[in-house]
């Protein structure tokens, strides 16, 4: 199980969305993606759902952290939620 770290907080729109979508195919069994973003990427969520992914998001005054894993990958989900 691996976590892939991706910081898109300094990128201009639409680059964060593009970088996140480019990283998703690298997720193998047990892997999950941790994204740091300056705001909540609401347009991303529909694309994730359509692509067979699940996510968890936490936002505060410093920005957002989004954790993404493949739907049905219990190991990745547990690791992402425990991190």
Secondary structure per residue as TSV (DSSP state, phi and psi in degrees):
chain	resnum	aa	ss	phi	psi
A	1	X	-	360.0	131.7
A	2	X	-	-131.1	150.3
A	3	X	E	-107.5	133.6
A	4	X	E	-102.6	121.9
A	5	X	E	-94.4	135.0
A	6	X	E	-142.6	117.1
A	7	X	E	-107.5	110.6
A	8	X	-	-111.7	14.0
A	9	X	T	-67.0	-21.0
A	10	X	T	-99.6	0.9
A	11	X	-	-88.0	151.9
A	12	X	-	-87.7	150.7
A	13	X	T	-58.4	141.7
A	14	X	T	-97.6	8.7
A	15	X	H	-58.1	-42.5
A	16	X	H	-57.1	-46.1
A	17	X	H	-60.5	-45.2
A	18	X	H	-62.4	-44.5
A	19	X	H	-64.1	-40.9
A	20	X	H	-63.6	-47.8
A	21	X	H	-62.7	-34.6
A	22	X	H	-68.2	-29.7
A	23	X	H	-79.9	-25.2
A	24	X	H	-58.2	-40.8
A	25	X	T	-63.1	-17.7
A	26	X	T	-77.8	-8.8
A	27	X	-	-76.8	113.3
A	28	X	-	-95.4	-174.2
A	29	X	T	-58.6	127.8
A	30	X	T	84.8	-8.6
A	31	X	-	-87.6	152.4
A	32	X	E	-145.7	160.9
A	33	X	E	-112.2	127.2
A	34	X	E	-107.1	118.2
A	35	X	E	-112.6	133.4
A	36	X	E	-107.2	126.4
A	37	X	E	-136.7	150.6
A	38	X	S	-78.3	-16.1
A	39	X	S	-147.9	170.1
A	40	X	-	-74.5	123.5
A	41	X	-	-88.6	69.9
A	42	X	H	-54.7	-38.6
A	43	X	H	-62.3	-22.6
A	44	X	H	-66.9	-35.3
A	45	X	H	-60.7	-42.2
A	46	X	H	-63.8	-39.4
A	47	X	H	-65.4	-38.7
A	48	X	H	-64.2	-46.0
A	49	X	H	-61.3	-43.8
A	50	X	H	-64.5	-31.1
A	51	X	T	-88.0	0.1
A	52	X	T	85.7	33.7
A	53	X	E	-119.8	157.8
A	54	X	E	-121.7	164.9
A	55	X	E	-154.2	163.5
A	56	X	E	-136.9	136.2
A	57	X	E	-130.3	139.5
A	58	X	E	-135.1	127.5
A	59	X	E	-122.7	145.4
A	60	X	E	-146.8	-166.7
A	61	X	T	-65.6	-17.5
A	62	X	T	-88.6	-14.0
A	63	X	E	134.9	-157.8
A	64	X	E	-125.2	148.2
A	65	X	E	-117.7	127.4
A	66	X	E	-120.2	129.1
A	67	X	E	-111.7	128.5
A	68	X	E	-127.8	137.3
A	69	X	E	-146.4	164.0
A	70	X	E	-71.9	135.2
A	71	X	T	-58.5	132.3
A	72	X	T	91.8	-6.2
A	73	X	-	-91.6	88.2
A	74	X	H	-61.7	-36.6
A	75	X	H	-65.5	-45.4
A	76	X	H	-65.9	-41.4
A	77	X	H	-60.7	-46.2
A	78	X	H	-62.8	-44.8
A	79	X	H	-63.0	-42.7
A	80	X	H	-65.3	-41.6
A	81	X	H	-76.1	-23.8
A	82	X	H	-85.6	-16.3
A	83	X	-	-67.0	360.0
